[in-house]
């Protein structure tokens, strides 16, 4: 009898309960939570982006009726000497600022990495310039470097390092560019130091101790452990630096006004002049779209390099 019951149970198919599917209520609830964010992104990003692209295809004066002229605004950029000069200057400025700012920020992060007497004070001191608004910092440097009222010329002349007065912001292309770079280093070194310091402190101490026990020196530890483990943080910092440099405007508009002879005119300044001085919104929109494409391309290249290196290490 027992054997027959066991056979009967074995012949009965076992019914597996179907996987639970999210109910319509939960789906609508998730959509309701995402709706405000989607609405804000649509109104404040997608709609203005579409409008800028549409404007770039038209001759769009500030006062008057727009006329469709695609692709005249884009082809005109290639023949504009100011645009070509601004492109070359913006690329040169981006390379110089990214290298110098990264080296300075990484050096400061390594300097205050360990908990030692005075480390907290120096971390705060290095970060304090980031609390100053960029426009305010530009005005501050404009006053300090002024050849009429600025104390820098007087201090250098008193110490004998300078004979006479130098116009730091408009005397020559090199001094104007150097003044803007000095401002950017002072303003953003502490902010990027904080990001890099976070990445440094995320590296496990056990990894450093194991490397020291194996006889690795400081340079080997830095090259083989610190840099590879900080690659995501470094990629983030470099992306912020490159993007910010390509969008440079405040420091040049306030410090140098794009001079002397348009030698410090950035691409964003070209957009501003086309839109609010020449009153040609179509040309300004075309340069904006082209600059946006460059920013997207740079970000994709940096993310692609980061992912490829991560896959190579994991393999």
HELIX and SHEET records of a PDB file:
HELIX    1   1 UNK A    2  UNK A   11  1                                  10    
HELIX    2   2 UNK A   24  UNK A   41  1                                  18    
HELIX    3   3 UNK A   42  UNK A   46  3                                   5    
HELIX    4   4 UNK A   47  UNK A   56  1                                  10    
HELIX    5   5 UNK A   72  UNK A   78  1                                   7    
HELIX    6   6 UNK A   81  UNK A  111  1                                  31    
HELIX    7   7 UNK A  119  UNK A  128  1                                  10    
HELIX    8   8 UNK A  129  UNK A  131  5                                   3    
HELIX    9   9 UNK A  134  UNK A  144  1                                  11    
HELIX   10  10 UNK A  151  UNK A  158  1                                   8    
HELIX   11  11 UNK A  173  UNK A  201  1                                  29    
HELIX   12  12 UNK A  205  UNK A  213  1                                   9    
HELIX   13  13 UNK A  218  UNK A  221  1                                   4    
HELIX   14  14 UNK A  222  UNK A  226  3                                   5    
HELIX   15  15 UNK A  227  UNK A  229  1                                   3    
HELIX   16  16 UNK A  231  UNK A  246  1                                  16    
HELIX   17  17 UNK A  250  UNK A  255  1                                   6    
HELIX   18  18 UNK A  267  UNK A  276  1                                  10    
HELIX   19  19 UNK A  281  UNK A  314  1                                  34    
SHEET    1   A 2 UNK A  58  UNK A  59  0                                        
SHEET    2   A 2 UNK A  67  UNK A  68 -1                                        
END                                                                             
